[in-house]
Amino acid sequence: MGARKRLRAEKIKEQKNNMAFAKLNNSPYSPRKMRLVADLVRGVEVNKALNILQHDPKVASTSLEKLLRSAIANWELKNEGKSIEEETLYVKEIQVTPAPMLKRIQPAPQGRAHRIRKRSNHVTIVVDGKDAE
């Protein structure tokens, strides 16, 4: 490996050391409903995001709150010497992508059948820390 490539790799590794992520696969809510909640907390400081998710009436907010708590715990494991109070954690990135659909059939009038698509999603949340200065 060349010197520039190694230095670049070390720089990327140092940047990734300060962030942590958590992933939720096959969440039973539709991606459209989950994105409505995800948009509320994108780019927001972690404590404020937890407060928003706790008081949001949507059902998807409970699973997002659990996922955010998991990402915070992952950050704490990765950065043992640091505390959350010293570094202001924020939700750097949150992605909601569609998962495979379950296709079901519902009876319709005159012998027909209507297809029902039960949608699900995958959610990835990235938590990053900024130094409090």
Secondary structure, 3 states (H helix, E strand, C coil): CCHHHHHHHHHHHHHHHCEEEEEEEEECCCHHHHHHHHHHHCCCEHHHHHHHHHCCCCCHHHHHHHHHHHHHHHHHHHCCCCCCCCEEEEEEEEEEEECCCEEEEEECHHHCEEEEEECCEEEEEEEEEEECC
